[in-house]
Amino acid sequence: MKLNSNNNHKKQTWDFDYIGCPPELLFEKLSTAPKGLTEAQANERIEEYGYNEPARPKKRTIIFEIFSKFLNPLVIVLLIIAGFSLFFGEKISAILVVIMALISIFLSFIQEHRASKEAEKLSEMVRTTATVYRNGKAREIRIREIVPGDVVDLYAGDMIPADLRIIVAKDLFINQASLTGESFPVEKNPEIPSTSKRSPADLTNIAFMGSSVVSGTGLGMAVKTGLSTQFGEISKKLATISIASSFDKGIQAFTWLMIRLMIILVLIIFGINAFNKGNIIQALLFALSVAVGLTPEMLPMLVAINLSKGAIAMSKKEVIVKHLNAIQNFGAMDVLCTDKTGTLTMDKIVIEHHCDVVRREDDDVLRLAYINSYYQTGLKNLLDRAILRHGKLVVKQYQKIDEVPFDFSRKLMSVVVGEINQHRLIVKGAPEEIYKRCTRFELDGEVLELDDGNLILPELKKEYDNLSAEGFRVLAVAYKDFDQPKDKYTKDDEQSLILKGYIAFLNPPKASARRTIERLKNLGIDFKVLTGDNELVTNKICAEVGLKIKGFVTGDQVEKASDADLRELVKTTTIFARLSPLQKERVIHALHDNRHIVRYLGDGINDAPALKTADVGISVNNAVDIAKESADIILLKKSLLVLEDGVLEGRRTFGNILKYIKMGSSSNFGNMLSMTGASLFLPFLPMLPIQILLNNLLYDISQIAIPSDEVDKEYLAKSRPWNVDYIKKFMLFIGPVSSLFDFATFGVLWFIFHARQPLFNTGWFLESLCTQTLVIHIIRTDKIPFIESKPSQFLMFTSIYIATIGLVLPFIPLGKHFGFVQPPPGYFIALIIIVAAYLITVQHMKNWFLKKYGRD
């Protein structure tokens, strides 16, 4: 073997054709055996080739994490302004601007870093594993520990843990859509491909890392691991790509809106002051200070703190948030789609009946079902475990000959047992699929012909329907004897079966399901069930958990519906039954087309496509590997009530972010108008550059408390999608109110107090700081009057504290360094009147705005 070195580990570039060589040569070349490697060999290969991991974004050091915060456009604007200030000798101004940037950077870093550590702790509890042969025995190990030469067991629901050469397969179907784009699972087998093509779609004896087993069983030998796999090659590119969510795009759109607006108006203000007052340097410094005042520099910090705070709150409830932005999507969701089994119902199933075709208890039915579950080597689901748990039957006397694994198209699984001269095929699965394959049935030990013309089959189906209507999950059991045994059996042998009877399972609903549905309904979330189970059982369970059923659609109807028809169907349908995995995905696409934000909750193989397609995919810790990998959020607790907590956290998070955005955009826009107007008519600057910077620093400090603020219950009652147009309107209507009262302050200072520049600057500084700091208490709530909504104590404290600092500054020695003078006592009376009038006007304007444009 020739190996090229790459970084610290050898690259897996083999000097033999691992695709086209015989299995014996493959074992020899990779120095392994049919029963796998020894532990010593595996450890040596980990040292040689490294861990079996795709490329991931490098785990950033603390220094790099902090540095990355400096790359935010708003922080860059501040640092550029600080640079200009320093260049022109304004050291204090530069220091104030840098302090603002550092507050934003370090507060966001500290909170995000803390949330990341909490998520890492919980993530250790959720590990994806594979079954490999080590020291001749099958054992489960973490996927990252797989090395070239490992022999891997494959079952339905498994993730393919490396690029595997298939050496044994039984009806092995793999979903490799993520690599090849193929819509349907492809069959893999040990045979060497006849084609010379080497594209993933043509390699029928290779299972690729990142794909998943849909049905069947097999053994594969790891021929490529980590970055040498097909998935690893792709992951190198993906590791450098970050995909922006709708929330990220909304934040970016708002950020660049404010930056564009700032650039335009700052240029106008600079031009007016340079022309009117003739001092270009002073005009430039003033314009740069205005730019700082117009920059929502605390936005990155507030977004980071709010999202991290939400993730930390959920981690305390044992919920892993794999992506921080999923918190916001959690709150924005207005439709929750869920599978039934293991989500609405408990993940423990018990057998209530094992009966013949006329519902009389029959131990032979249980015995056949037990043999089937005992000898099948595919994914043992909840039903198999319930059968094996029900009674420890002795079945060793039956020799296993073969099996036909379960798949989602047949909805059956079969095992073949027997002696040399006679084999018996035992089939267990969905009754409707068993009926299609039966020509006879057994009753009281006698095998009778099924004659549909004499209505025997409909009568048998009625017994199944009755069990389903009582809420039982039902499997049918059938068999077929072969007097001429075969070496190999396939799904084509599942014909001319004899119907033996039914196994009826009780899968009771979770105690928390009814309360969860009621609470989510009160939060404005539509609840839909997408299940592969039949309509009778689904209807019964949904009725028990209190789900109001508006419409009922089956997989056949979904299959026949066009995309346009399906968009109409999902508007009026609560339950979708007998769905295949791809049909679940289609339903979610239809909901997206109808502009819904969809969350999907599931834990099975058939849920993986839906989990990927939904805006937020949620799974549980005991889900199959592919479901956990596809999910954005993983629940470590079994209670569904945590879903309500997630919704409320998401809405609370988004609500507090919007408070700052509405506050910052309207206040900053008003300041722009005030600066422009003052520059046109005053013979001097309305506020000194250093005073503008100090004003902005104090205002920023007062906003640090917003993430701690309470959010009104009324706000939490419905989903709030991101709406930049609404924010623009809010800014354009509320912002000018601030300017009107700024102009009123200018009039009072100029005409009543005949203020010269120092008094004028001081007077407007006080009015601007008080109005900006206090108006958050009106903007933070939609209640009328605003005093009906109680803010957090921290927000109350920062508002009063910052306003007090501003009012005291002119009277202490520090104030002189910023150019402040003591205003006359009469000005404070005018200030109280102006601030009170401003707050009342904003309240009335906000009331009018809410009536005209609604709530955000």
C-alpha positions, 0 to 999 in steps of 0.5 A: 500500500502506498500512502501519502501523508497529509498533515499529521496523519497518512492519507488513505490512497491505496495502491489496489482497486478496493472497489473491484478486487475480490473480498479475499484480496481486500482482507489481505491488503487491509490486514484484517479478517472477516471478524474484524481487527484486534483492539491493538490494530485499531489503536495503531490505525487511529494513530496512523490515520487519525479519527474518523471525522469529517472536516468541521469548522475548526474549534476556535480558540478563545483569542480567535473567538474574541477576534471574530467579534471585531469583524462585525460591520457595526464594530468595524464602523466604530473602530474606523471612527475611533481611528479618525478621532485619534488621528485628529488628536481627539484622544478622549473621543477615541477612547469613548468609541473604543469602550462602546465597541469593547462593551459590545464585543466582550459581553457577546463573547462571554455569553456565547462562550458560556452557552457553547460550554453548556451545549458541549456538556449536554452533547456528550450525552448524545453519541452516534455509535456503530457496531463493529467486530473487534477481537472477533466479537461484535461491539458498539463503538463511537463512529469517530473510532472506526478505522480502515479495516474495521468490519461493520454490522449494518441494520435499518436506521444506522448511519453509514459510519465510513466508506464501506465495501459491502461484503455481505448484504441481504436486501440492503437499501441505502439512502444516499440522496445527500451525496448523489441526489437520488430520490429513492433508496438504492440497493447495495450488494457485494457483487463487483460493479460491471461498469467501469464508471466510478461515480457514487451512483454507479458503485453498488458495492460501496456504501458512503459515509453520511448515507443511511440504511433504510432497510435490510442488513449487511456487513461492510469493511471500512476502506476509507475514513474521515477526510478520505471519504467522499463525505469527508471531501465534501465536508472540507468545502462545507466547513468553510461555508456558513448558511445564514438563517432567515433570522441572520438575514433579517439582522443583516438586512437591518444592520445594512439599512442603518449603515446606509442611512447613517452614511447618507445623513452623515455626509449631508450633516458634514456638508452642511456644517462644513459649508455653514461654519467653515471649519472642515475638521470640526465638521468632520469630527462632528459628523463622525460623532453623529455616525457613532450615535446613529450606529446600533453598535449594541445589536450584536451583543444583544442578539448574542446575549438573548440567543445564548440566554435562551439556549442556556435556559433550555439546557437547564431543562435538558434540551440540547440546542445544536444551533443557537438560531434555532431558539428564534425559529422555535418561537417563530413557529406556527405549525408543529408536525409530529409523528405519533409513535414515541412522540404523542405516545409513550415509547413503551408498548405492551401486547394486549392480545395475540388472537386468531382471525376471529379475535380468540386468544391463540398462543400459536400466533404469539409463538410465530411472532416471537420467532420472527422478532427473535431471529430478525437481525434488522432494526428491532423497533418498539413492537419487536421489543414488546413481543420479546418482552411479553413471554420468554419462549424457547425457540432455539429448536427452530433453525434460522435459514434466512430472512427478508428484512423490513422496508417501508414499501412492503411494510413487512419483514420475514424470517425463514426457519425449519429443518433440512426437508421443510422450511417455514416463512413467517411474515409479520407486518402491516395487515393491509399488506399481509392481506394482499399476499394471503390466499388462505387463512387458518382457523381452529387448526384448519386451513381454509381458502380465502374467497373474496366473492363470499365476503370472507376477506372483508369479514376478516378485515373487520376484526382488524378494523375493530381492534384499530378502532379500540386504539390498538396498534395491530400487526398481522402474522402469516406463514407459508411452508416450503416442501422444497427448501431453497438456499435463498429467499426474497420478497417474491416468496411472500406470496400465497401466504396463510393468515394466522392472526393478529398481535394487538399492542397498546401504545398509550398516549404520554401523560403530557401530550394533552396538556402540551397540545392545549398549551401550544394551541393557546400559543397560536400553534397549529398541531398536525400529526404525520404518521405511518400508522393507520387512520383508525389507531391514529384517530383514536390516539388523537381523540384521547389526547384531545386533538381536535380533528379538522381533516383526515388524509392518507398517504394514497391521497397525498401521493395522488395530489398535485403540489397545488392540491396538496397546498390546499389539503394541508390548510384543512387537515389535522391528521395525515396517516399511512405516510411514507418518509417522502410523503411526510417531506412533501407535506412540510414543503406544502406548509412552507409554500403556504408561508408557515414556519414548521417544526417537526418532532420525530424519532424514527428512520422515516422521520429523517427527511421531514426533520431535515426539511422543517425549519426546526427539527426536534428529536429525542436522545433514544431516537435512531442515529439518522434522526438525531443527526438530522435534528436541530434540537434534541430532547433529553427528557421524555416530557412534551411540556418542554416544547412549550418552554422552547416556544416561550423562550424563542418568543421571549428572545425575539421580543427582547431583540426587537425592543432594542431594534425598534428603540435604536432605529427610531431613536437614531433616525430621530437624532439624524433629523435633529442633527440635520435641522440644527446644523442648518439653522444654528451658528454653532454645533448643537452638541460637541462631538465628545458630548455626542459620544458620551451621550451614546455611551451612557445610552448603550449602558442603559440598554445592556439590561434589555435581555433581562427584561420581562416580555408581556404574556400577550406578546408571547401568545402568537408567533412573530416572524421577522419583518424588516418592513414593519421596523422601517415603518416604526422608525419612520413614524416614531423617530420624527416624534423625537425630533419634534421635541428636540426642536422644542428644546432648541426653541426653549434654549434659544428663545427663552434662555438665550443660550450660547453654545455651552448652555445649548450643548448642555441643555440638549445633552440632558434632554436627549439622554433623558428621552432616549433612556426613558422611552424604552419603557413605552416601546418595550410593551404594546400595553396601554398605558405602558405602566401596566407592563412591569419591566425587569428590576435591572432595566428599571435600575439602569434607566434611572441610574443613567438618567441620574448620571446625566443630570448630575454631570453638569454639577461636578468637576468631571462635567467641565472636561466634556464642556458642560455648564450648570443650567439655570433652575428654570431649565429643569422645569422646562426639561420635565415638561418636555420629557413628559410631553414627549413620552405621552406623545410617543404613547399616543403615536404608538397606539395609532401605529398599532391600530394601523399596522398591527403588532410586530 
